[in-house]
């Protein structure tokens, strides 16, 4: 397994990015693995590595690069306040430029395939991953939003708008209850997706809470393994070339 760190240049600066892929049998489909609010940390690195072992070129960018240099955040009040400010620097619009820069960087690596791309988002990045499918329909073929937050926003780039542009298959693991993604938002998003003809699946998770997927205080093994099954199934269908 190859694990390395690089710096990807975007229109807004230098974005530290962590890359994981097998040493053999490439090139591998690219997956953009988007961090949640606590940022890049060992738990997410382990998840990115686990996905890469299944034959993917996984890119995990540090999305807070516009507001602060790379660091791992703790749970202190100071860190929590800083993270809150940094979350505002990432939007469904500027994530598109980040993704384009990541894909341009991957295109220079023979270990990365130039075919269909996947995206996985957690918490704050669940809606960002959907926004990539909307903005880059010719590349993004599969998206998973795992306990996604703010999938319905009061902004013109909200992840529930213009879904008719999407050609990807979407999977949502939606917790209920979840104050960051209440049932009324779920109904709005599903209504918009149905109207647009989006190909999607959804698991409404009632046995675990927001944050169940990565290791940590909210981890739930049953729900987390279920999301892994869904992601592998989705990516096998959408990212693997047919023989």
Buried (B, 14 or more C-beta within 10 A) or exposed (E): EBEEEEEBEBEEEEBBBBBBBBEEEBBBBBBBBBBBBBBBBEBBBEBBBEBBEBBBBBBBBBBBBBBBEBEEBEEEEEBEEBBEEBBEBBBBEBBBBBBBBBBEBBEEBEBBBEBBBBBBBBBBBBBBBBBBBBBBBEBBBBBBBBBBBBBBBEEEBBBBBBBBEBBBBBBBBBBEEBEBBEEEBBEBBBEBBEEBEBEBEBBEBEEBBBBBBBBBEBBBEEBBEBBBEBBEEBBEEBBEEEE
